[in-house]
């Protein structure tokens, strides 16, 4: 990143050694170092801002393309972090990609990825893509063309958020239904859609039909779910349906497993020891092993921008019961899942103030969820077969490599339509 030295008395800049300040007082430093110098000494240094006209066409050609990806750190604690990890890894197989998210929060990440994110970007005048929530303010003048890749979970966003989004040059969303959400809320920049994906190597098929044809069924049945459990995820509805449908005196061997990253309150009676709650950060390998112990994945969400836990569960062959609205509705149907009925209600869960207007979201049907959970329990071989179909479908059509291709093509299309290349 280019940095302007404002103080004539400064002759050297320390950054992994000494850098002599040239006569024109303009030096090139790594992104993080530049921000540090400006933050610590705003009277001595300033960032050089880029305009669209500064875009270097040689950074995006038919033969070679360069993308700067920034925003959320790469990790497996939440959807944004894990998405960053998978997208950067997939895109790096196809074009030059550099990152600006710094350190990672991860414990089982491969060295090749660590080496990748440490590379410094020699092409400041290339396209940048910020992967973040829509309401966070960011300095987007460090590159001449900057897009936003984001998500949300309802039918509307706040007007002030839309104003922040409009500061970018283009917008990419991870679900089709969100296009109307952002347009109807006042976003006017070009909008495209690129979905998330699933890594079939980390979430391989566990064929329960074949397994139980060779191994004795222990007579237990485990429903389960995992995510960062807020009320939006509908875990309260799931537990209520479980307790209503499977009273302990009648179904002592039916259980419900809940995994969350952090401790949660389940909003329901937790005295039933058949409800197993864990709050722990698991590696993907450990999570996949945990999914093998579950017979049905239950996700009565009130709103998802995409729904990574659902598609990951499907990839392993788990039968899934999931709300048939929002991001999850775009990759489920009755042949490969158990779509859950719902009604649309005013979004109050995600509003900080009563006057906030962030549209509507789904309220999953408790009665239908009870019906579907009992259907899966009573017809588990049929459910297992449906899970195998789901695995074959998502692994074929929803891979990270396909999503990376769509992202590159989306950026390419924007640049061409806007006459940048």
Secondary structure as UniProt FT lines:
FT   STRAND          2..5
FT   TURN            8..9
FT   STRAND          12..14
FT   STRAND          18..20
FT   TURN            23..24
FT   STRAND          26..28
FT   HELIX           31..40
FT   TURN            42..44
FT   STRAND          45..47
FT   HELIX           52..54
FT   HELIX           57..59
FT   STRAND          65..71
FT   HELIX           79..91
FT   TURN            92..94
FT   STRAND          96..99
FT   HELIX           111..118
FT   TURN            124..125
FT   STRAND          127..131
FT   TURN            134..135
FT   STRAND          145..150
FT   HELIX           159..165
FT   TURN            166..167
FT   STRAND          170..173
FT   HELIX           177..184
FT   TURN            185..186
FT   STRAND          190..193
FT   TURN            200..202
FT   HELIX           208..214
FT   STRAND          221..226
FT   HELIX           231..233
FT   HELIX           235..245
FT   TURN            248..250
FT   TURN            252..253
FT   STRAND          254..260
FT   TURN            273..274
FT   STRAND          275..279
FT   HELIX           284..292
FT   STRAND          296..299
FT   HELIX           308..315
FT   TURN            316..317
FT   STRAND          319..323
FT   HELIX           326..330
FT   TURN            334..336
FT   STRAND          338..340
FT   STRAND          342..346
FT   TURN            349..350
FT   TURN            354..355
FT   STRAND          360..364
FT   HELIX           366..378
FT   HELIX           380..397
FT   HELIX           400..417
FT   TURN            418..419
//
